Amino acid sequence: MCLVFADDLISVVSSANSESDLSAALRTAANRLGFDHFALSYDRRPGTRGATSMLIHDYPDAWAKHYVTFGLAGKDPVRRACGKSISGFQWRYINQVIPLTKGDYRMLMVGRESGLGDGYTVPRHLPGEASGSCTFVVRPDGTLPCSMLHCAEVIGGAALASARKIIGAVAPRAKSVLTERQRECLLWAARNKTVPEIAIIMAIREDTVIEHLKFARDRYGVHSRQSLILSALFDGLISFADIFDWKRGT
């Protein structure tokens, strides 16, 4: 059934040229897929030119007001799970994506009390540029249309691509801000190696390691090793695989 109208929905979502167009397209898509609500958020990296974010949804007013009034974005387990999933996930299985606290369960319960039942969230990440998600939700008494989730995945991805286009995002130039040796020092630092250890591994002086890391911090405008590592991860200069695959290998 999904294949029958998927192409039409993707076409409408992809051709949206404004927030209102995209909102209308997602409302239509949600209804035709068997969902009751939708939400799309797109956040560009701070400091980029032009508009930096987009948020459109047709969630119940009670939940939207609660979410904004109490500043729940930073506590949202769904938003947090987006950073740990490479593909869409159902809310009912969110505890398989991230560990949930009592506060997370309470927040999900408040969502149900405000009119949001189970949902399916499609995350997307562009290192160094932006992150976003597109979510389709059913009412608390509704049943998630599991046969439509593959279709929701594709439409959600197309919607986020449209949001990026509407905002006017321009991909950053793929040019490293660090030299190869500075990046190598940073990578070993991310692997929790000390300055003396890095010096031995790279066969250079400790003073040189300190200089490389200081220059890297200056280039990113940060003052700690942790902030430097996070900045490099965000830019795609190093990856989680670079760090964790090495640790598993050792």
N, C-alpha and C positions, 0 to 999 in steps of 0.2 A: 504493500500500500504506500509505503514511504516513497518509493521510486516514482510513483505516478505523478506526484506534484512537487517533488523535491526540486527539480530543475527550475520550475516557475518561481518557487519561494526564494531560492538562491539568487535568481536573476533580479527579483524585486529588491531584495536586501542589498545586493551588490551595486545596484544602480542608484541607491539613495544618495542624494547630494546635500542633505541638511539633517539636523538632529530630528526635526519633525517628521521628515520622510522616513528616516531610519526607525523612529519610534513606531510609526504607523505600520511599517513593514514587519517589524518584530511582533507587534500585537496580532497582526494577521497570521504570521507564522506560528506563534504560540497557540492560537485558537485552532488552527488547522492540524497541528500536531497533537492536540489533545491536552494542552496545558491551559492554565487559567491566568497566569501572570508571566511577565518577563522582566529582566533587569540587565542593563549593560553598563559597565564602568570601564573607562579607559584612562590611564594615568601616564603622562609622559614624565620623563626625568626632569626634576627642577632645574631651571636655568636654560631650558630650550626656548627657542623663539616662538611667539604666537601663543595660541590657546594651549593649555597644558593638560586639560582633563575634560572628560565627558561623562555624564551620568544621566541615563534615561531609564524609566521604569514605569510600570503601572501597578505597583504593589499597593495594597490597602493603605489608605491614609493613616490609619492608626499605627501601623508599623513604620511607615516613612517618618512620621512625626517623632516616634519613640527613638528611632535610629539616629536622627539628626539632633534632637534635643539632648540626648545623653552621650553623643559623640561615640557611637558604638563601632565605627569603622575600624578603629584600631584594636577592637576586641572580637571582631567577627571571625568565628572559626572557619566559615566558608571562604572568606578572603584569605585567611592564613593557609588553608589547604591548597589554594591555587598555586602557591609557591612550591608545593610538594608533589604536584601531579602533572604528568606530561599529556594527559588526555582528560576528557570530561569525567566527572564522578557524581554519583548519586549521594544526596545528603544522608540517606539512611546508612550509608557505609563510610561516612566521613571519619569515623574512629579508626578505620583501616588505613587512612591517609595520614592523619596526624593524631597525637594523643589529645584527648579532650579533658578539660578541667570541669569542675563543678559549675564554674561560671559559664563555660561553653554550653553545657547541657541546659542551664537556666536560660541562656540567650535563645537557644533553639526552641525551648518551650514557650518563651514569650512570643517568638515568631509564629508558632502554631496558634497561640491565643489571639494573635492579631490577624490571622487569616492566611498564613503561609504553612502549607503542609510539606510534603516531600518535594525536592527539587533536583535539577540536573545542571551542573555548572561546567562550562567550557572555559578553561584558562588559556591564555596566550602570553608569551614573554618575548621581548626583543631586548637582549642584553645591551645596556648602554643607552637605550632609547625609551622603552615603555613597557608596561604590563597592563593587562586587562582581563575581563571575564564577561561571559554572556551566560545568563541563567534563565532557565525555564522552570516554572513552579506550578504545582497543583494546590488546590484548597485542602485544608485539613481532612475533609471527608472524601477527597478525591483519590484516584489511583494513578500513579505515575505510568504514562504510556510507554512501557519498556520497549515495545516494538518500534518506537519512533526515536529512540535515543541516538542511533547512528545518524539519522537525519538531523537531529538537533545538534549533534557535534559539528556537522558540516555547515549548517546554517549559522551556528554560533561563531565559527571561525570566519565565515564570510562577513558577518555583522561587525566583528572587530576590525577586519580589514577596511570596511567602509568607514568605521569611526576614525581610523587612522587617516584615511583620505580626507574626510570632512574637516578634521582638525588641521590638516595641512602639514602633517608630520613629514619631515625629510630625514631619511636615514643618515646617521653620522658617517663621516668618511672613515673607512676601515684602515686607520693609520695609528699605529701604536704610539702612545705618549712616552714610552720608555724604550731604552736601548735593550738589546737582547740580554746583556749582562745584568742590567738592572732588573729586568723581568725575571731572570733566573734567580737572583737574590731574593726577590719578592716571593717567588714560588717556594723556595726552601723555607722562607719565613712562615709562609702559609702552612707548611708541613710541620710547623712547630719546632724548627731547628733554631738554635741560638746563634749569635754572631760568630763565636769561635768554631762551632760546628759547620756553619756555612762556609767559613774561610777554608777549613780543611777540605770540605767536599769540592769546592770550586778552585782550590789551589791558589788562593789569593790572600792578601793581608787582611787582618781584621779591620784595619782602618779603611780599607777599600770597600769592604762589605758595609760598614757604617755609612760611608759616603754614598754608596749606591742607594741604600734604603732612605737616607735623608733626601737625596735628590728626587726619589720616587714620591716621597711624601709631599715635597714642595710642588712637584708637577701636578699632583692631585689636590693640593691645598688642604691637606689633613695633617693631624699632629700625633697620630698614634698608629701603631702597627695594625690594630684591628680595623681602623677606618680605611687604611691603605688597602688591606686585603679585600674588604667589602667593595671598595671602589673598583679594584681590578676585576673582581668577579662580575660586578655589574656591567663593566665595559666589555667583558668577554676576553680580557687579556689573559686571564687564567680561568680554569673551570673547576667545578667541584670534582669532576673526574680526575683532574690533575692531582688533586689533593687526596681524595679518598681511595682511588684505585691504587695509588702508591702505598698508602698506609696498609691496605689489605694485602698488597704484595709483599710487604715486609713483615 
